[in-house]
Amino acid sequence: MAGSSFSRNESSAGDAQIWQSLKRAIASSSGFQRWQSEQDAQTSQQMLDQQVRRYLRETLETLAY
């Protein structure tokens, strides 16, 4: 059992690293920067993590139509 929880923790750490890398790549993209400049002042106060999640959600919703 200890091995399975270690693998799970290892996987979570790997997922967190992937998310951090992906978040940085998205934040540096021209699409995200354009979207960010169009947002209101409240959005600019949000943390980058929240902005990237919102950007991805809105982008995916647009693509779904």
QUITANOR-V197096 format. One record per pair of residues at least 12 apart in sequence whose C-alpha atoms are under 8 Angstrom apart, sorted by sequence separation. I is the first residue (numbers start at 1). J is the second residue. D is the distance in whole Angstrom. If there is no record, write none. Layout:
BEGIN
i->{I,I}
j->{J,J}
d->{D,D}
END
This chain:
BEGIN
i->{36,32,35,27,32,27,23,26,23}
j->{51,52,55,48,55,52,49,52,52}
d->{8,8,7,8,7,7,7,7,7}
END
